[in-house]
Every structure is written in C-alpha cells, then in structure tokens.
C-alpha cells in the first residue's frame, strides 16, 4: 500500500482524490496539507509540510503554483517522492523540479489522465505517416471559463507528441487572425476555447485532401485526473531519484 500526503487537500482536486483513495485498497492518504481546514477529513491536516510529522511514501500535489517552491524544496531535502500536478509553473519552477529530481523521484506531466497519455503514444506513431501524406495538423482545446492559461499545457504536450514522431519538427502557430495568407505547411495550429464548465476537450485534427482524421479526448469530470495521480503515486513509491512522466506509468 502506498501512503500519501495530499498537498492541497481541501482544494477541488484534493477532495476528488480524497474520495477516490477512500475506496482504494492499495492507497491511503495519511495526512493533508492546506492552509484552510475545518476538520472534515478523515486524516490529519497541517498548514505546512514543515509541521507534518506523519511518515509517507509520496506526496501528491494539486495546490497552486505559488506553493510549489516550498514544496519542491521540502521533498528534495527529505528525499520524499513527489507527484507534481499543479499547472502554470514558471520556467524557474520547472528547473527547480528538475534539480530536485537529482535527489528524489519527481513525476510531472502536463495532464494526469491515463487516456490523454495513451493519446500521446498514438500521435507519436501516426504523425510521420500523415505528415508525409500532406495532412495539415491543427489542435483545438476547450476548457472552463476559470482557466487562465491558454493554450493549455495539454495542448502543447499533444503538439510535442506529434513533433516527436516527425523527422523535422513543425513550428507552432497560436493565432491566425493577423495573417492574411494561405496556411503554410510544416506547422501545427493550436487554438483555445474558454467557456462554461467544460472540464477539458482536446481535438487533434489531421486535415488532408478530401478526408479528415480526428483524435479526440474528452474529460467529463476531474476524476480522470485524480485516477491518474493516484496511479502515479503507486508507481513512484520506492523509485530511485529521477524525473518521471505519465509515459512510464502507462507503459
């Protein structure tokens, strides 16, 4: 059984993971970290990792970017494996996570969904064939109106997966509104939609002569991300120091 510290336990994702783990015989949340707590969780909650005196195998983080620096420093200092799920990190924070991975196991992914990470593999496989056949490649992502970053990290990761399969990487195009020219070859267009309560939709479109192939992933609830995070925690238990992704989890 993997013993988990839930960093950001009283946030939306922290509570989804809490409910999910409660029904999992192979995982247990032994402590939570959150600056706000009303005592409703079945495990003890501390306002900071420094105050936490509970032994655990791994930390799952679904908090905020502003709390990530202290989290990474703590996990590196205590050699505590970390599943880093918070998005919108700065380049400096990503570099800090990379540095921490020399001391402990760190798993970071643009999207924790097992389905999305399977799609990464598919795109890497099919993109060389379709690109060579002259298909144009476009990615459209949709999220709720509260999401502040655009395009999403997942959309960029999907584009990276396409490029990973190509002998020569394509450039990324984020906005066509200022260009009054035909669409050039060798680029991946990425568009963002924000509205309502859309949890997450990603379409990868290969548009060819007289035919279109689409790969689509739709998240209907945050549970898909929670399941991936818990599986990542199980995977990370006992792993040596290093940087890991969901690619290793799905292999």
C-alpha positions in Angstrom: 0.0 0.0 0.0 1.2 3.5 -0.8 0.9 6.1 1.9 0.2 9.5 0.5 0.4 13.1 1.8 -2.1 15.2 -0.1 -0.7 18.7 -0.8 -3.7 21.0 -1.3 -6.1 18.5 0.3 -9.0 20.9 0.6 -9.0 22.2 -2.9 -11.3 20.7 -5.6 -8.8 18.2 -6.9 -7.6 17.4 -3.4 -11.1 16.4 -2.3 -11.7 14.4 -5.5 -8.5 12.4 -4.8 -9.5 12.0 -1.1 -12.8 10.4 -2.1 -11.2 8.2 -4.7 -8.4 6.9 -2.3 -11.0 6.1 0.3 -12.2 3.3 -1.9 -8.8 2.1 -2.9 -7.3 -0.9 -1.0 -3.8 -0.1 -2.3 -3.6 3.5 -1.3 -4.1 5.6 1.8 -3.9 9.3 2.5 -2.2 9.6 5.8 -2.0 13.4 6.0 -3.1 16.5 4.2 -1.5 19.9 3.7 -3.7 23.0 3.4 -3.8 26.5 4.9 -7.6 26.2 5.4 -9.2 23.2 7.2 -12.5 22.6 9.0 -11.7 19.2 10.3 -13.9 17.2 7.9 -11.2 15.0 6.5 -10.5 11.5 8.0 -6.8 12.2 8.1 -4.9 14.9 10.0 -4.3 18.2 8.1 -1.3 20.5 8.6 -0.9 24.1 7.4 2.6 23.3 6.0 4.8 20.3 5.3 7.2 21.5 7.9 4.5 21.0 10.6 3.6 17.5 9.2 5.0 14.7 11.4 3.4 11.8 9.5 5.6 9.3 7.6 4.6 8.8 4.0 5.8 7.2 0.7 4.9 10.0 -1.7 3.3 13.5 -1.9 0.6 14.3 -4.5 0.4 18.0 -5.2 -2.7 19.7 -6.5 -2.3 23.1 -4.9 -1.2 26.3 -6.5 1.9 27.5 -8.3 2.8 29.9 -5.5 3.1 27.0 -3.1 5.3 24.8 -5.4 8.7 26.3 -4.5 8.5 25.4 -0.8 7.0 22.0 -1.7 9.9 21.1 -4.0 12.5 22.3 -1.5 10.9 20.2 1.2 10.7 17.0 -0.9 14.2 17.4 -2.1 15.6 17.9 1.4 13.7 14.9 2.8 14.1 12.7 -0.2 10.3 12.4 -0.4 8.9 11.3 -3.9 6.6 13.9 -5.4 3.8 13.7 -8.0 3.7 17.3 -9.2 0.3 18.0 -10.7 0.0 21.8 -10.3 0.0 23.5 -13.7 1.0 27.0 -14.8 4.5 26.7 -13.4 7.2 29.2 -14.3 10.4 28.1 -16.1 12.3 28.7 -12.9 9.9 26.3 -11.0 10.2 23.7 -13.7 14.0 24.0 -13.5 13.7 23.6 -9.7 11.7 20.4 -10.1 14.4 19.1 -12.5 17.1 19.9 -9.9 15.1 18.2 -7.2 14.8 15.0 -9.3 18.6 14.5 -8.7 17.8 13.9 -5.0 14.3 12.3 -5.1 11.8 10.8 -7.6 9.7 13.5 -9.2 6.8 12.8 -11.6 5.5 15.7 -13.6 3.1 15.6 -16.5 1.0 18.2 -18.4 -2.0 16.0 -17.9 -2.5 13.2 -15.4 -5.3 11.5 -17.4 -4.4 7.9 -18.5 -6.4 8.4 -21.7 -4.5 11.6 -22.7 -1.2 9.9 -22.1 -2.3 7.0 -24.3 -3.2 9.5 -27.0 0.4 10.9 -26.8 1.7 7.5 -27.8 -0.8 7.2 -30.7 0.1 10.6 -32.1 3.8 9.9 -32.0 3.1 6.7 -34.0 0.7 8.1 -36.7 2.1 11.6 -37.2 5.0 10.7 -39.5 2.7 8.8 -41.9 0.1 11.5 -42.1 2.5 14.4 -42.3 4.3 12.8 -45.2 1.0 12.3 -46.9 0.5 16.1 -46.7 -2.1 16.3 -43.9 -2.3 19.7 -42.1 -2.3 19.4 -38.4 -4.5 21.5 -36.0 -5.2 21.2 -32.3 -8.3 22.7 -30.7 -8.6 22.7 -26.9 -11.6 23.7 -24.8 -11.8 24.4 -21.1 -14.0 26.2 -18.5 -14.0 30.0 -18.2 -11.9 29.9 -15.0 -8.8 28.5 -16.7 -6.3 31.3 -17.1 -3.6 29.8 -19.2 -4.1 29.4 -23.0 -3.2 27.3 -24.8 -3.4 24.5 -22.2 -0.3 22.6 -21.2 -2.0 19.5 -22.5 -2.5 21.1 -26.0 1.2 21.9 -26.1 2.1 18.4 -24.9 -0.1 17.0 -27.7 1.8 19.1 -30.2 5.1 17.9 -28.8 3.9 14.3 -29.1 3.1 15.0 -32.8 6.5 16.6 -33.3 8.3 13.7 -31.5 7.3 11.4 -34.3 8.4 13.7 -37.1 11.9 13.7 -38.7 11.8 17.5 -38.7 9.7 19.3 -36.1 6.9 21.6 -37.1 6.6 25.1 -35.8 3.6 26.1 -33.6 1.0 28.7 -34.7 -1.2 30.2 -31.9 -3.1 32.9 -33.7 -4.0 33.3 -37.4 -6.1 36.4 -37.1 -3.3 38.7 -38.1 -2.2 36.7 -41.1 -3.9 37.2 -44.5 -2.0 34.4 -46.2 -2.7 30.7 -47.1 -1.9 28.3 -44.4 1.7 27.2 -44.7 2.9 23.6 -44.4 5.1 22.3 -41.6 3.2 24.0 -38.7 0.8 22.9 -36.0 -2.0 25.3 -35.4 -3.2 25.5 -31.7 -6.5 27.2 -30.8 -8.0 27.7 -27.3 -11.7 28.0 -26.3 -12.8 29.1 -22.9 -16.4 28.9 -21.6 -18.9 27.4 -19.2 -17.9 24.4 -17.1 -16.0 22.4 -19.8 -13.7 20.2 -17.9 -11.4 19.6 -20.8 -11.6 18.7 -24.5 -8.8 18.2 -26.9 -9.1 17.6 -30.6 -6.1 16.8 -32.8 -7.1 17.2 -36.5 -5.3 15.8 -39.5 -6.8 17.5 -42.5 -5.9 16.1 -45.8 -7.1 16.1 -49.4 -10.8 15.2 -49.3 -10.5 13.5 -45.9 -10.1 14.4 -42.2 -8.8 12.2 -39.3 -9.6 13.4 -35.8 -8.3 12.2 -32.4 -10.4 13.5 -29.5 -10.2 13.2 -25.8 -13.0 14.5 -23.5 -12.8 14.7 -19.8 -16.3 14.6 -18.3 -15.1 15.1 -14.7 -11.9 15.8 -12.7 -11.9 12.1 -11.6 -9.9 11.2 -14.7 -7.0 13.4 -13.4 -7.4 12.1 -9.9 -7.2 8.5 -11.0 -4.0 9.2 -13.0 -2.4 11.0 -10.0 -3.1 8.0 -7.7 -1.7 5.6 -10.2 1.3 7.8 -10.5 1.8 7.8 -6.7 1.7 4.0 -6.7 4.2 3.9 -9.5 6.6 6.4 -7.8 6.7 4.5 -4.4 10.2 3.2 -4.0 11.5 4.6 -7.3 15.1 6.0 -7.4 15.7 9.7 -7.8 14.9 10.9 -11.3 12.4 12.8 -13.4 9.4 10.7 -14.5 6.3 11.3 -16.5 3.0 9.5 -17.1 4.6 7.8 -20.0 6.3 5.5 -17.6 3.1 4.9 -15.7 1.2 3.8 -18.8 3.9 1.5 -20.2 
